[in-house]
Amino acid sequence: METLGAKVMERGGEPAGFWLVDDSYEFEYSKSVIDGVFVGLALDDDNQSHLTEERVQMWVEIVLEDFGLMVPVPA
């Protein structure tokens, strides 16, 4: 994630889809964390596969919103 984010910024782009680092993540250090957020979605299918589907769904909504593509879903 960090490498891709750096490439986007090097080329003048703005990364999208930042993901908040919360207590559900267990790690000591990641190059992919900048100012308390992951530069993208961090998934751990080995240790936290039960959280993957929900995280992906929420992250897709964040990315759509970042690009102004969020479409309200009728109730």
C-alpha positions in Angstrom: 0.0 0.0 0.0 2.8 2.4 0.9 4.6 1.9 -2.4 1.4 2.4 -4.5 0.5 5.5 -2.5 4.0 7.0 -2.9 3.8 6.4 -6.7 0.5 8.2 -6.9 1.8 11.2 -5.0 5.1 11.2 -7.0 3.0 11.7 -10.1 1.0 14.5 -8.6 -2.1 12.5 -7.7 -4.0 12.4 -4.5 -4.4 9.0 -2.8 -7.9 7.9 -1.9 -9.4 5.3 0.3 -7.6 6.0 3.5 -8.5 3.6 6.3 -8.4 4.5 10.0 -6.1 2.4 12.2 -8.1 1.2 15.1 -7.8 -1.2 18.0 -8.9 -4.2 15.9 -5.4 -4.2 14.1 -2.5 -5.9 15.8 0.8 -4.8 14.5 3.9 -2.9 15.7 4.8 -0.8 12.7 3.7 -0.3 9.1 5.1 1.9 6.4 1.5 2.1 5.2 0.4 4.2 8.2 0.6 7.9 7.8 -0.8 10.2 10.5 -2.9 7.4 12.0 -4.4 6.1 8.8 -3.6 3.3 6.4 -2.9 4.5 2.8 -5.5 2.0 1.6 -7.3 -0.9 3.1 -5.2 -3.3 5.3 -6.5 -6.8 5.4 -5.2 -9.8 7.5 -6.8 -12.9 6.1 -4.5 -15.1 8.2 -5.5 -13.7 11.6 -8.7 -11.6 11.0 -10.5 -13.1 8.1 -13.8 -12.7 9.9 -13.4 -8.9 9.5 -12.5 -8.9 5.8 -15.9 -8.7 4.2 -17.2 -5.9 6.4 -13.9 -4.0 6.0 -14.1 -4.3 2.2 -17.7 -3.2 2.1 -17.0 -0.1 4.2 -13.8 0.7 2.3 -15.6 0.6 -1.1 -18.0 3.2 0.3 -15.1 5.4 1.4 -13.5 5.2 -2.1 -16.8 5.9 -3.8 -17.3 8.9 -1.6 -13.7 10.1 -2.1 -14.3 10.2 -5.9 -17.8 11.7 -5.6 -19.5 8.6 -6.8 -21.5 7.7 -3.8 -25.1 7.0 -4.8 -27.8 6.9 -2.2 -29.4 3.5 -1.8 -33.2 3.6 -1.6 -34.7 2.4 1.7 
